[in-house]
Amino acid sequence: MSWWVTLGEIFALLVAWVLLFGPAYILCDRRGTGEAWIAFIPFVGMWIALLRSVGTTGWWSLVTLIPFGGLALFLWLAFNIPHRHGRSGWWTAAFIFLPIVSYWAYALTLFDTRHPQLVV
């Protein structure tokens, strides 16, 4: 019986992993930055993918290792992601107040830069 509980826990962790890091993967992939899989690397992968999607080096993800550095990077990205992608500033408010939902909505409505004629 405990074996099935363990499988259930592993499945729940995998689903949570995809829900948290999936938008960064989609953003990186649709912006054509290459190596979108990097979003699934623990701790810094999501930050690297998001930084690459705005044209910044992934080394800035190391800021998250400093106390409150993750918060500062989150706020910086909340303002810069919509600006660099040519989207409305209202996305910044959405990123701050509804982070997971808004990142999924943003990622799923972003144009694919490799195929600009396709709209999702």
N, C-alpha and C positions, 0 to 999 in steps of 0.2 A: 504494500500500500504506500509506503513512504517513497518508493521509487517513482510512482506516478506524481506524487506531490512535487518531487524534485524536477520532473519533466515540466510540470505546470509552471513552476517558478522560473525555469530556464526560458520557457516560451514567453512568459510575462516580461522577463528582462529583455528579450529580443524585440518584442513589440514596443516596449518603452524606448529602447535604443533607436529603433527606426523612427518612432514618433518624434524624438528629440533631435536627431541628427539628419533626418530625411530632408528637411527644407534646405539645409546648407548644401547637401549633395545636389539637390535639384538646381539651386542657384548657381553653383559652380559649374554644373554640367551645361545649363542653358546659356551661361555667359561665355562658354567656350574656353574656359581657363585651363582645361586639361587636368587630368588626375583628380576627378571629382570624388573618387573613392576615399581620398584623404579625409573627408568629413567624418568618417566612421572611426578614426583613430581616437582612442580614449583621451580625455581631458583637453587636448589642444586642437584636435582635428577639425572640429566645427569652426573654431576661431580662424584657423588657417584658411579653410574654404571660404568663409565669409570675407576675410581680408583680401583674398585673391579675387573674389568677385567684384570688389571695388577698386582693384588695381594697386593694392598695397602689398608689400612683402609679408609673408606668413610669419616672419620672425617677431612681429609685433604681438603674436599670440603668447609669447613668454611673459608679457605684462600681467597675464592672469595669475602668475605665480606670486605676485606681489599682493599683499593685503589690499583689498578694495580695487585692485587692478582690473579684475574681471568686470566689476560694476562700471568702472570708467570706460573700458573697452566696449562693453555693451551699449552704453549711452552714446559713445562716439560712433559706433556702427549704426545705431538707431537713427542718427541724424544723417550719416553719410551714405548708407545703402540706397535710400530713395533718391537722394540728390545725384549720386553717381550713375544711377540707372535711369535717370530722367523721369522719375515718378513724382507724384504729389507729396507734399510735405505732411499730409494727413497720415501717411504711413508711419511717420515717426511716433505720433501719438499712439497709434495702434500697437507698434512694437513695444512701447513702454508699458501700456496698460493691459494689453492682452498678448503677451509675447508668443506663446506657442501657437495660438490660433492665427494670429496675424502673420507669423512667419510662414505657416502653411499656405494661407491665402495669398500672400505675396509671391511665394515660390511657384504656386500653381497658375498664377495669372501673368507671370513674367514672359516676355517674348523670348523665343529661342534665337540667339544672335547668329547661330550657324545657319538657320533657315528663317530669315526675317519674315517671310510671307506666311509662315505658320503661326496661328494664334491658338493658344490653349485656353 
